[in-house]
Amino acid sequence: MTGAVKELDHEVAPADDVAAIWSVTAAREAAWVRAQVLWRLRDEPELVSGYLAVNERTTELAGRAILLPLP
């Protein structure tokens, strides 16, 4: 890389590294598994509530991790 492209890469390097790690395919697969679990738990409201709470906290943790500045 040279010129402006090199400068831009240097400026956004942490963000594009995070984006490269994230996979749409993996996210879809995880969403499908979660949907299947919820379907199986549909007759267990207390388990559904707990499962959704854990998923919410995990999502929050991942979101906060993405926002952390990289060295």
mmCIF file of the N, C-alpha and C atoms, coordinates in Angstrom:
data_MODEL
# 
_entry.id   MODEL 
# 
loop_
_atom_site.group_PDB 
_atom_site.id 
_atom_site.type_symbol 
_atom_site.label_atom_id 
_atom_site.label_alt_id 
_atom_site.label_comp_id 
_atom_site.label_asym_id 
_atom_site.label_entity_id 
_atom_site.label_seq_id 
_atom_site.pdbx_PDB_ins_code 
_atom_site.Cartn_x 
_atom_site.Cartn_y 
_atom_site.Cartn_z 
_atom_site.occupancy 
_atom_site.B_iso_or_equiv 
_atom_site.pdbx_formal_charge 
_atom_site.auth_seq_id 
_atom_site.auth_comp_id 
_atom_site.auth_asym_id 
_atom_site.auth_atom_id 
_atom_site.pdbx_PDB_model_num 
ATOM 1   N N  . MET A 1 1  ? 0.840   -1.175  0.000  1.00 0.00 ? 1  MET A N  1 
ATOM 2   C CA . MET A 1 1  ? 0.000   0.000   0.000  1.00 0.00 ? 1  MET A CA 1 
ATOM 3   C C  . MET A 1 1  ? 0.884   1.236   0.000  1.00 0.00 ? 1  MET A C  1 
ATOM 4   N N  . THR A 1 2  ? 0.402   2.227   -0.691 1.00 0.00 ? 2  THR A N  1 
ATOM 5   C CA . THR A 1 2  ? 1.145   3.480   -0.765 1.00 0.00 ? 2  THR A CA 1 
ATOM 6   C C  . THR A 1 2  ? 0.188   4.654   -0.678 1.00 0.00 ? 2  THR A C  1 
ATOM 7   N N  . GLY A 1 3  ? 0.751   5.822   -0.439 1.00 0.00 ? 3  GLY A N  1 
ATOM 8   C CA . GLY A 1 3  ? -0.008  7.063   -0.492 1.00 0.00 ? 3  GLY A CA 1 
ATOM 9   C C  . GLY A 1 3  ? -1.174  7.117   0.468  1.00 0.00 ? 3  GLY A C  1 
ATOM 10  N N  . ALA A 1 4  ? -2.293  7.629   -0.048 1.00 0.00 ? 4  ALA A N  1 
ATOM 11  C CA . ALA A 1 4  ? -3.483  7.851   0.770  1.00 0.00 ? 4  ALA A CA 1 
ATOM 12  C C  . ALA A 1 4  ? -4.045  6.548   1.323  1.00 0.00 ? 4  ALA A C  1 
ATOM 13  N N  . VAL A 1 5  ? -3.977  5.475   0.544  1.00 0.00 ? 5  VAL A N  1 
ATOM 14  C CA . VAL A 1 5  ? -4.495  4.189   1.014  1.00 0.00 ? 5  VAL A CA 1 
ATOM 15  C C  . VAL A 1 5  ? -3.704  3.711   2.230  1.00 0.00 ? 5  VAL A C  1 
ATOM 16  N N  . LYS A 1 6  ? -2.398  3.907   2.198  1.00 0.00 ? 6  LYS A N  1 
ATOM 17  C CA . LYS A 1 6  ? -1.562  3.517   3.333  1.00 0.00 ? 6  LYS A CA 1 
ATOM 18  C C  . LYS A 1 6  ? -1.902  4.351   4.561  1.00 0.00 ? 6  LYS A C  1 
ATOM 19  N N  . GLU A 1 7  ? -2.090  5.648   4.363  1.00 0.00 ? 7  GLU A N  1 
ATOM 20  C CA . GLU A 1 7  ? -2.464  6.527   5.483  1.00 0.00 ? 7  GLU A CA 1 
ATOM 21  C C  . GLU A 1 7  ? -3.815  6.135   6.060  1.00 0.00 ? 7  GLU A C  1 
ATOM 22  N N  . LEU A 1 8  ? -4.782  5.880   5.198  1.00 0.00 ? 8  LEU A N  1 
ATOM 23  C CA . LEU A 1 8  ? -6.113  5.491   5.646  1.00 0.00 ? 8  LEU A CA 1 
ATOM 24  C C  . LEU A 1 8  ? -6.054  4.183   6.426  1.00 0.00 ? 8  LEU A C  1 
ATOM 25  N N  . ASP A 1 9  ? -5.296  3.217   5.924  1.00 0.00 ? 9  ASP A N  1 
ATOM 26  C CA . ASP A 1 9  ? -5.174  1.944   6.619  1.00 0.00 ? 9  ASP A CA 1 
ATOM 27  C C  . ASP A 1 9  ? -4.578  2.147   8.000  1.00 0.00 ? 9  ASP A C  1 
ATOM 28  N N  . HIS A 1 10 ? -3.587  3.015   8.096  1.00 0.00 ? 10 HIS A N  1 
ATOM 29  C CA . HIS A 1 10 ? -2.959  3.288   9.387  1.00 0.00 ? 10 HIS A CA 1 
ATOM 30  C C  . HIS A 1 10 ? -3.965  3.914   10.359 1.00 0.00 ? 10 HIS A C  1 
ATOM 31  N N  . GLU A 1 11 ? -4.815  4.786   9.858  1.00 0.00 ? 11 GLU A N  1 
ATOM 32  C CA . GLU A 1 11 ? -5.786  5.481   10.713 1.00 0.00 ? 11 GLU A CA 1 
ATOM 33  C C  . GLU A 1 11 ? -6.903  4.558   11.197 1.00 0.00 ? 11 GLU A C  1 
ATOM 34  N N  . VAL A 1 12 ? -7.329  3.628   10.374 1.00 0.00 ? 12 VAL A N  1 
ATOM 35  C CA . VAL A 1 12 ? -8.469  2.769   10.735 1.00 0.00 ? 12 VAL A CA 1 
ATOM 36  C C  . VAL A 1 12 ? -8.049  1.335   11.019 1.00 0.00 ? 12 VAL A C  1 
ATOM 37  N N  . ALA A 1 13 ? -6.767  1.080   11.143 1.00 0.00 ? 13 ALA A N  1 
ATOM 38  C CA . ALA A 1 13 ? -6.260  -0.283  11.310 1.00 0.00 ? 13 ALA A CA 1 
ATOM 39  C C  . ALA A 1 13 ? -6.966  -1.063  12.420 1.00 0.00 ? 13 ALA A C  1 
ATOM 40  N N  . PRO A 1 14 ? -7.147  -0.519  13.610 1.00 0.00 ? 14 PRO A N  1 
ATOM 41  C CA . PRO A 1 14 ? -7.822  -1.313  14.637 1.00 0.00 ? 14 PRO A CA 1 
ATOM 42  C C  . PRO A 1 14 ? -9.247  -1.689  14.236 1.00 0.00 ? 14 PRO A C  1 
ATOM 43  N N  . ALA A 1 15 ? -9.960  -0.767  13.636 1.00 0.00 ? 15 ALA A N  1 
ATOM 44  C CA . ALA A 1 15 ? -11.350 -1.039  13.259 1.00 0.00 ? 15 ALA A CA 1 
ATOM 45  C C  . ALA A 1 15 ? -11.434 -2.077  12.152 1.00 0.00 ? 15 ALA A C  1 
ATOM 46  N N  . ASP A 1 16 ? -10.567 -1.999  11.153 1.00 0.00 ? 16 ASP A N  1 
ATOM 47  C CA . ASP A 1 16 ? -10.670 -2.985  10.080 1.00 0.00 ? 16 ASP A CA 1 
ATOM 48  C C  . ASP A 1 16 ? -10.189 -4.356  10.540 1.00 0.00 ? 16 ASP A C  1 
ATOM 49  N N  . ASP A 1 17 ? -9.313  -4.410  11.536 1.00 0.00 ? 17 ASP A N  1 
ATOM 50  C CA . ASP A 1 17 ? -8.923  -5.704  12.094 1.00 0.00 ? 17 ASP A CA 1 
ATOM 51  C C  . ASP A 1 17 ? -10.097 -6.359  12.811 1.00 0.00 ? 17 ASP A C  1 
ATOM 52  N N  . VAL A 1 18 ? -10.845 -5.579  13.579 1.00 0.00 ? 18 VAL A N  1 
ATOM 53  C CA . VAL A 1 18 ? -12.027 -6.110  14.262 1.00 0.00 ? 18 VAL A CA 1 
ATOM 54  C C  . VAL A 1 18 ? -13.045 -6.583  13.240 1.00 0.00 ? 18 VAL A C  1 
ATOM 55  N N  . ALA A 1 19 ? -13.265 -5.804  12.209 1.00 0.00 ? 19 ALA A N  1 
ATOM 56  C CA . ALA A 1 19 ? -14.219 -6.185  11.175 1.00 0.00 ? 19 ALA A CA 1 
ATOM 57  C C  . ALA A 1 19 ? -13.799 -7.461  10.471 1.00 0.00 ? 19 ALA A C  1 
ATOM 58  N N  . ALA A 1 20 ? -12.512 -7.653  10.285 1.00 0.00 ? 20 ALA A N  1 
ATOM 59  C CA . ALA A 1 20 ? -12.024 -8.852  9.613  1.00 0.00 ? 20 ALA A CA 1 
ATOM 60  C C  . ALA A 1 20 ? -12.270 -10.105 10.450 1.00 0.00 ? 20 ALA A C  1 
ATOM 61  N N  . ILE A 1 21 ? -12.264 -9.955  11.762 1.00 0.00 ? 21 ILE A N  1 
ATOM 62  C CA . ILE A 1 21 ? -12.482 -11.089 12.650 1.00 0.00 ? 21 ILE A CA 1 
ATOM 63  C C  . ILE A 1 21 ? -13.950 -11.524 12.626 1.00 0.00 ? 21 ILE A C  1 
ATOM 64  N N  . TRP A 1 22 ? -14.838 -10.581 12.490 1.00 0.00 ? 22 TRP A N  1 
ATOM 65  C CA . TRP A 1 22 ? -16.267 -10.845 12.523 1.00 0.00 ? 22 TRP A CA 1 
ATOM 66  C C  . TRP A 1 22 ? -16.696 -11.556 11.247 1.00 0.00 ? 22 TRP A C  1 
ATOM 67  N N  . SER A 1 23 ? -17.528 -12.529 11.358 1.00 0.00 ? 23 SER A N  1 
ATOM 68  C CA . SER A 1 23 ? -17.964 -13.305 10.207 1.00 0.00 ? 23 SER A CA 1 
ATOM 69  C C  . SER A 1 23 ? -19.486 -13.330 10.145 1.00 0.00 ? 23 SER A C  1 
ATOM 70  N N  . VAL A 1 24 ? -20.027 -12.929 9.016  1.00 0.00 ? 24 VAL A N  1 
ATOM 71  C CA . VAL A 1 24 ? -21.481 -12.965 8.836  1.00 0.00 ? 24 VAL A CA 1 
ATOM 72  C C  . VAL A 1 24 ? -21.973 -14.404 8.921  1.00 0.00 ? 24 VAL A C  1 
ATOM 73  N N  . THR A 1 25 ? -21.232 -15.311 8.329  1.00 0.00 ? 25 THR A N  1 
ATOM 74  C CA . THR A 1 25 ? -21.632 -16.721 8.352  1.00 0.00 ? 25 THR A CA 1 
ATOM 75  C C  . THR A 1 25 ? -21.691 -17.253 9.780  1.00 0.00 ? 25 THR A C  1 
ATOM 76  N N  . ALA A 1 26 ? -20.674 -16.957 10.570 1.00 0.00 ? 26 ALA A N  1 
ATOM 77  C CA . ALA A 1 26 ? -20.658 -17.419 11.960 1.00 0.00 ? 26 ALA A CA 1 
ATOM 78  C C  . ALA A 1 26 ? -21.804 -16.795 12.753 1.00 0.00 ? 26 ALA A C  1 
ATOM 79  N N  . ALA A 1 27 ? -22.094 -15.527 12.500 1.00 0.00 ? 27 ALA A N  1 
ATOM 80  C CA . ALA A 1 27 ? -23.191 -14.854 13.197 1.00 0.00 ? 27 ALA A CA 1 
ATOM 81  C C  . ALA A 1 27 ? -24.530 -15.487 12.843 1.00 0.00 ? 27 ALA A C  1 
ATOM 82  N N  . ARG A 1 28 ? -24.719 -15.818 11.576 1.00 0.00 ? 28 ARG A N  1 
ATOM 83  C CA . ARG A 1 28 ? -25.972 -16.476 11.164 1.00 0.00 ? 28 ARG A CA 1 
ATOM 84  C C  . ARG A 1 28 ? -26.107 -17.851 11.801 1.00 0.00 ? 28 ARG A C  1 
ATOM 85  N N  . GLU A 1 29 ? -25.011 -18.603 11.823 1.00 0.00 ? 29 GLU A N  1 
ATOM 86  C CA . GLU A 1 29 ? -25.054 -19.932 12.436 1.00 0.00 ? 29 GLU A CA 1 
ATOM 87  C C  . GLU A 1 29 ? -25.387 -19.843 13.920 1.00 0.00 ? 29 GLU A C  1 
ATOM 88  N N  . ALA A 1 30 ? -24.788 -18.879 14.608 1.00 0.00 ? 30 ALA A N  1 
ATOM 89  C CA . ALA A 1 30 ? -25.075 -18.702 16.030 1.00 0.00 ? 30 ALA A CA 1 
ATOM 90  C C  . ALA A 1 30 ? -26.532 -18.302 16.249 1.00 0.00 ? 30 ALA A C  1 
ATOM 91  N N  . ALA A 1 31 ? -27.046 -17.422 15.394 1.00 0.00 ? 31 ALA A N  1 
ATOM 92  C CA . ALA A 1 31 ? -28.447 -17.004 15.509 1.00 0.00 ? 31 ALA A CA 1 
ATOM 93  C C  . ALA A 1 31 ? -29.386 -18.193 15.284 1.00 0.00 ? 31 ALA A C  1 
ATOM 94  N N  . TRP A 1 32 ? -29.041 -19.047 14.342 1.00 0.00 ? 32 TRP A N  1 
ATOM 95  C CA . TRP A 1 32 ? -29.886 -20.221 14.059 1.00 0.00 ? 32 TRP A CA 1 
ATOM 96  C C  . TRP A 1 32 ? -29.904 -21.159 15.263 1.00 0.00 ? 32 TRP A C  1 
ATOM 97  N N  . VAL A 1 33 ? -28.751 -21.403 15.867 1.00 0.00 ? 33 VAL A N  1 
ATOM 98  C CA . VAL A 1 33 ? -28.688 -22.276 17.039 1.00 0.00 ? 33 VAL A CA 1 
ATOM 99  C C  . VAL A 1 33 ? -29.505 -21.677 18.177 1.00 0.00 ? 33 VAL A C  1 
ATOM 100 N N  . ARG A 1 34 ? -29.382 -20.367 18.370 1.00 0.00 ? 34 ARG A N  1 
ATOM 101 C CA . ARG A 1 34 ? -30.165 -19.722 19.438 1.00 0.00 ? 34 ARG A CA 1 
ATOM 102 C C  . ARG A 1 34 ? -31.658 -19.849 19.174 1.00 0.00 ? 34 ARG A C  1 
ATOM 103 N N  . ALA A 1 35 ? -32.063 -19.705 17.927 1.00 0.00 ? 35 ALA A N  1 
ATOM 104 C CA . ALA A 1 35 ? -33.481 -19.861 17.581 1.00 0.00 ? 35 ALA A CA 1 
ATOM 105 C C  . ALA A 1 35 ? -33.952 -21.279 17.861 1.00 0.00 ? 35 ALA A C  1 
ATOM 106 N N  . GLN A 1 36 ? -33.125 -22.259 17.551 1.00 0.00 ? 36 GLN A N  1 
ATOM 107 C CA . GLN A 1 36 ? -33.496 -23.654 17.814 1.00 0.00 ? 36 GLN A CA 1 
ATOM 108 C C  . GLN A 1 36 ? -33.637 -23.910 19.316 1.00 0.00 ? 36 GLN A C  1 
ATOM 109 N N  . VAL A 1 37 ? -32.737 -23.354 20.092 1.00 0.00 ? 37 VAL A N  1 
ATOM 110 C CA . VAL A 1 37 ? -32.813 -23.513 21.550 1.00 0.00 ? 37 VAL A CA 1 
ATOM 111 C C  . VAL A 1 37 ? -34.096 -22.882 22.071 1.00 0.00 ? 37 VAL A C  1 
ATOM 112 N N  . LEU A 1 38 ? -34.401 -21.677 21.610 1.00 0.00 ? 38 LEU A N  1 
ATOM 113 C CA . LEU A 1 38 ? -35.635 -21.014 22.054 1.00 0.00 ? 38 LEU A CA 1 
ATOM 114 C C  . LEU A 1 38 ? -36.867 -21.824 21.674 1.00 0.00 ? 38 LEU A C  1 
ATOM 115 N N  . TRP A 1 39 ? -36.858 -22.426 20.505 1.00 0.00 ? 39 TRP A N  1 
ATOM 116 C CA . TRP A 1 39 ? -37.999 -23.254 20.079 1.00 0.00 ? 39 TRP A CA 1 
ATOM 117 C C  . TRP A 1 39 ? -38.162 -24.443 21.023 1.00 0.00 ? 39 TRP A C  1 
ATOM 118 N N  . ARG A 1 40 ? -37.061 -25.069 21.373 1.00 0.00 ? 40 ARG A N  1 
ATOM 119 C CA . ARG A 1 40 ? -37.134 -26.227 22.278 1.00 0.00 ? 40 ARG A CA 1 
ATOM 120 C C  . ARG A 1 40 ? -37.577 -25.818 23.686 1.00 0.00 ? 40 ARG A C  1 
ATOM 121 N N  . LEU A 1 41 ? -37.257 -24.597 24.073 1.00 0.00 ? 41 LEU A N  1 
ATOM 122 C CA . LEU A 1 41 ? -37.608 -24.112 25.414 1.00 0.00 ? 41 LEU A CA 1 
ATOM 123 C C  . LEU A 1 41 ? -38.975 -23.433 25.469 1.00 0.00 ? 41 LEU A C  1 
ATOM 124 N N  . ARG A 1 42 ? -39.693 -23.423 24.355 1.00 0.00 ? 42 ARG A N  1 
ATOM 125 C CA . ARG A 1 42 ? -40.933 -22.634 24.263 1.00 0.00 ? 42 ARG A CA 1 
ATOM 126 C C  . ARG A 1 42 ? -41.964 -22.953 25.349 1.00 0.00 ? 42 ARG A C  1 
ATOM 127 N N  . ASP A 1 43 ? -41.934 -24.157 25.888 1.00 0.00 ? 43 ASP A N  1 
ATOM 128 C CA . ASP A 1 43 ? -42.899 -24.530 26.925 1.00 0.00 ? 43 ASP A CA 1 
ATOM 129 C C  . ASP A 1 43 ? -42.333 -24.357 28.334 1.00 0.00 ? 43 ASP A C  1 
ATOM 130 N N  . GLU A 1 44 ? -41.179 -23.719 28.441 1.00 0.00 ? 44 GLU A N  1 
ATOM 131 C CA . GLU A 1 44 ? -40.510 -23.497 29.726 1.00 0.00 ? 44 GLU A CA 1 
ATOM 132 C C  . GLU A 1 44 ? -40.218 -22.006 29.905 1.00 0.00 ? 44 GLU A C  1 
ATOM 133 N N  . PRO A 1 45 ? -41.224 -21.208 30.264 1.00 0.00 ? 45 PRO A N  1 
ATOM 134 C CA . PRO A 1 45 ? -41.042 -19.753 30.332 1.00 0.00 ? 45 PRO A CA 1 
ATOM 135 C C  . PRO A 1 45 ? -39.899 -19.293 31.236 1.00 0.00 ? 45 PRO A C  1 
ATOM 136 N N  . GLU A 1 46 ? -39.672 -19.975 32.343 1.00 0.00 ? 46 GLU A N  1 
ATOM 137 C CA . GLU A 1 46 ? -38.585 -19.566 33.233 1.00 0.00 ? 46 GLU A CA 1 
ATOM 138 C C  . GLU A 1 46 ? -37.223 -19.794 32.574 1.00 0.00 ? 46 GLU A C  1 
ATOM 139 N N  . LEU A 1 47 ? -37.073 -20.915 31.871 1.00 0.00 ? 47 LEU A N  1 
ATOM 140 C CA . LEU A 1 47 ? -35.818 -21.176 31.167 1.00 0.00 ? 47 LEU A CA 1 
ATOM 141 C C  . LEU A 1 47 ? -35.618 -20.203 30.015 1.00 0.00 ? 47 LEU A C  1 
ATOM 142 N N  . VAL A 1 48 ? -36.705 -19.886 29.311 1.00 0.00 ? 48 VAL A N  1 
ATOM 143 C CA . VAL A 1 48 ? -36.619 -18.917 28.215 1.00 0.00 ? 48 VAL A CA 1 
ATOM 144 C C  . VAL A 1 48 ? -36.147 -17.577 28.767 1.00 0.00 ? 48 VAL A C  1 
ATOM 145 N N  . SER A 1 49 ? -36.712 -17.163 29.876 1.00 0.00 ? 49 SER A N  1 
ATOM 146 C CA . SER A 1 49 ? -36.347 -15.889 30.486 1.00 0.00 ? 49 SER A CA 1 
ATOM 147 C C  . SER A 1 49 ? -34.870 -15.870 30.862 1.00 0.00 ? 49 SER A C  1 
ATOM 148 N N  . GLY A 1 50 ? -34.407 -16.924 31.498 1.00 0.00 ? 50 GLY A N  1 
ATOM 149 C CA . GLY A 1 50 ? -33.005 -17.003 31.883 1.00 0.00 ? 50 GLY A CA 1 
ATOM 150 C C  . GLY A 1 50 ? -32.081 -17.057 30.681 1.00 0.00 ? 50 GLY A C  1 
ATOM 151 N N  . TYR A 1 51 ? -32.455 -17.824 29.683 1.00 0.00 ? 51 TYR A N  1 
ATOM 152 C CA . TYR A 1 51 ? -31.648 -17.945 28.463 1.00 0.00 ? 51 TYR A CA 1 
ATOM 153 C C  . TYR A 1 51 ? -31.529 -16.600 27.755 1.00 0.00 ? 51 TYR A C  1 
ATOM 154 N N  . LEU A 1 52 ? -32.637 -15.885 27.643 1.00 0.00 ? 52 LEU A N  1 
ATOM 155 C CA . LEU A 1 52 ? -32.604 -14.577 27.000 1.00 0.00 ? 52 LEU A CA 1 
ATOM 156 C C  . LEU A 1 52 ? -31.771 -13.572 27.799 1.00 0.00 ? 52 LEU A C  1 
ATOM 157 N N  . ALA A 1 53 ? -31.834 -13.659 29.116 1.00 0.00 ? 53 ALA A N  1 
ATOM 158 C CA . ALA A 1 53 ? -31.035 -12.757 29.954 1.00 0.00 ? 53 ALA A CA 1 
ATOM 159 C C  . ALA A 1 53 ? -29.543 -13.017 29.750 1.00 0.00 ? 53 ALA A C  1 
ATOM 160 N N  . VAL A 1 54 ? -29.158 -14.287 29.694 1.00 0.00 ? 54 VAL A N  1 
ATOM 161 C CA . VAL A 1 54 ? -27.748 -14.624 29.467 1.00 0.00 ? 54 VAL A CA 1 
ATOM 162 C C  . VAL A 1 54 ? -27.312 -14.143 28.088 1.00 0.00 ? 54 VAL A C  1 
ATOM 163 N N  . ASN A 1 55 ? -28.146 -14.344 27.077 1.00 0.00 ? 55 ASN A N  1 
ATOM 164 C CA . ASN A 1 55 ? -27.809 -13.876 25.731 1.00 0.00 ? 55 ASN A CA 1 
ATOM 165 C C  . ASN A 1 55 ? -27.668 -12.359 25.694 1.00 0.00 ? 55 ASN A C  1 
ATOM 166 N N  . GLU A 1 56 ? -28.531 -11.665 26.416 1.00 0.00 ? 56 GLU A N  1 
ATOM 167 C CA . GLU A 1 56 ? -28.460 -10.208 26.456 1.00 0.00 ? 56 GLU A CA 1 
ATOM 168 C C  . GLU A 1 56 ? -27.144 -9.741  27.070 1.00 0.00 ? 56 GLU A C  1 
ATOM 169 N N  . ARG A 1 57 ? -26.755 -10.364 28.173 1.00 0.00 ? 57 ARG A N  1 
ATOM 170 C CA . ARG A 1 57 ? -25.491 -9.976  28.819 1.00 0.00 ? 57 ARG A CA 1 
ATOM 171 C C  . ARG A 1 57 ? -24.289 -10.307 27.929 1.00 0.00 ? 57 ARG A C  1 
ATOM 172 N N  . THR A 1 58 ? -24.336 -11.435 27.250 1.00 0.00 ? 58 THR A N  1 
ATOM 173 C CA . THR A 1 58 ? -23.247 -11.814 26.353 1.00 0.00 ? 58 THR A CA 1 
ATOM 174 C C  . THR A 1 58 ? -23.134 -10.836 25.200 1.00 0.00 ? 58 THR A C  1 
ATOM 175 N N  . THR A 1 59 ? -24.259 -10.441 24.643 1.00 0.00 ? 59 THR A N  1 
ATOM 176 C CA . THR A 1 59 ? -24.261 -9.470  23.551 1.00 0.00 ? 59 THR A CA 1 
ATOM 177 C C  . THR A 1 59 ? -23.715 -8.130  24.020 1.00 0.00 ? 59 THR A C  1 
ATOM 178 N N  . GLU A 1 60 ? -24.113 -7.724  25.212 1.00 0.00 ? 60 GLU A N  1 
ATOM 179 C CA . GLU A 1 60 ? -23.604 -6.463  25.772 1.00 0.00 ? 60 GLU A CA 1 
ATOM 180 C C  . GLU A 1 60 ? -22.090 -6.534  25.948 1.00 0.00 ? 60 GLU A C  1 
ATOM 181 N N  . LEU A 1 61 ? -21.597 -7.645  26.473 1.00 0.00 ? 61 LEU A N  1 
ATOM 182 C CA . LEU A 1 61 ? -20.160 -7.810  26.673 1.00 0.00 ? 61 LEU A CA 1 
ATOM 183 C C  . LEU A 1 61 ? -19.413 -7.748  25.340 1.00 0.00 ? 61 LEU A C  1 
ATOM 184 N N  . ALA A 1 62 ? -19.926 -8.434  24.336 1.00 0.00 ? 62 ALA A N  1 
ATOM 185 C CA . ALA A 1 62 ? -19.277 -8.415  23.020 1.00 0.00 ? 62 ALA A CA 1 
ATOM 186 C C  . ALA A 1 62 ? -19.294 -7.008  22.432 1.00 0.00 ? 62 ALA A C  1 
ATOM 187 N N  . GLY A 1 63 ? -20.403 -6.309  22.568 1.00 0.00 ? 63 GLY A N  1 
ATOM 188 C CA . GLY A 1 63 ? -20.493 -4.946  22.066 1.00 0.00 ? 63 GLY A CA 1 
ATOM 189 C C  . GLY A 1 63 ? -19.508 -4.018  22.743 1.00 0.00 ? 63 GLY A C  1 
ATOM 190 N N  . ARG A 1 64 ? -19.349 -4.162  24.055 1.00 0.00 ? 64 ARG A N  1 
ATOM 191 C CA . ARG A 1 64 ? -18.386 -3.328  24.773 1.00 0.00 ? 64 ARG A CA 1 
ATOM 192 C C  . ARG A 1 64 ? -16.957 -3.667  24.352 1.00 0.00 ? 64 ARG A C  1 
ATOM 193 N N  . ALA A 1 65 ? -16.682 -4.944  24.124 1.00 0.00 ? 65 ALA A N  1 
ATOM 194 C CA . ALA A 1 65 ? -15.345 -5.360  23.706 1.00 0.00 ? 65 ALA A CA 1 
ATOM 195 C C  . ALA A 1 65 ? -14.987 -4.770  22.351 1.00 0.00 ? 65 ALA A C  1 
ATOM 196 N N  . ILE A 1 66 ? -15.951 -4.709  21.462 1.00 0.00 ? 66 ILE A N  1 
ATOM 197 C CA . ILE A 1 66 ? -15.708 -4.139  20.123 1.00 0.00 ? 66 ILE A CA 1 
ATOM 198 C C  . ILE A 1 66 ? -15.356 -2.657  20.231 1.00 0.00 ? 66 ILE A C  1 
ATOM 199 N N  . LEU A 1 67 ? -15.928 -1.970  21.220 1.00 0.00 ? 67 LEU A N  1 
ATOM 200 C CA . LEU A 1 67 ? -15.705 -0.540  21.367 1.00 0.00 ? 67 LEU A CA 1 
ATOM 201 C C  . LEU A 1 67 ? -14.412 -0.184  22.090 1.00 0.00 ? 67 LEU A C  1 
ATOM 202 N N  . LEU A 1 68 ? -13.741 -1.168  22.664 1.00 0.00 ? 68 LEU A N  1 
ATOM 203 C CA . LEU A 1 68 ? -12.497 -0.880  23.382 1.00 0.00 ? 68 LEU A CA 1 
ATOM 204 C C  . LEU A 1 68 ? -11.419 -0.449  22.392 1.00 0.00 ? 68 LEU A C  1 
ATOM 205 N N  . PRO A 1 69 ? -10.695 0.592   22.726 1.00 0.00 ? 69 PRO A N  1 
ATOM 206 C CA . PRO A 1 69 ? -9.608  1.008   21.833 1.00 0.00 ? 69 PRO A CA 1 
ATOM 207 C C  . PRO A 1 69 ? -8.491  -0.030  21.833 1.00 0.00 ? 69 PRO A C  1 
ATOM 208 N N  . LEU A 1 70 ? -7.968  -0.299  20.675 1.00 0.00 ? 70 LEU A N  1 
ATOM 209 C CA . LEU A 1 70 ? -6.860  -1.228  20.543 1.00 0.00 ? 70 LEU A CA 1 
ATOM 210 C C  . LEU A 1 70 ? -5.541  -0.466  20.597 1.00 0.00 ? 70 LEU A C  1 
ATOM 211 N N  . PRO A 1 71 ? -4.499  -1.111  21.105 1.00 0.00 ? 71 PRO A N  1 
ATOM 212 C CA . PRO A 1 71 ? -3.211  -0.415  21.201 1.00 0.00 ? 71 PRO A CA 1 
ATOM 213 C C  . PRO A 1 71 ? -2.616  -0.113  19.833 1.00 0.00 ? 71 PRO A C  1 
# 
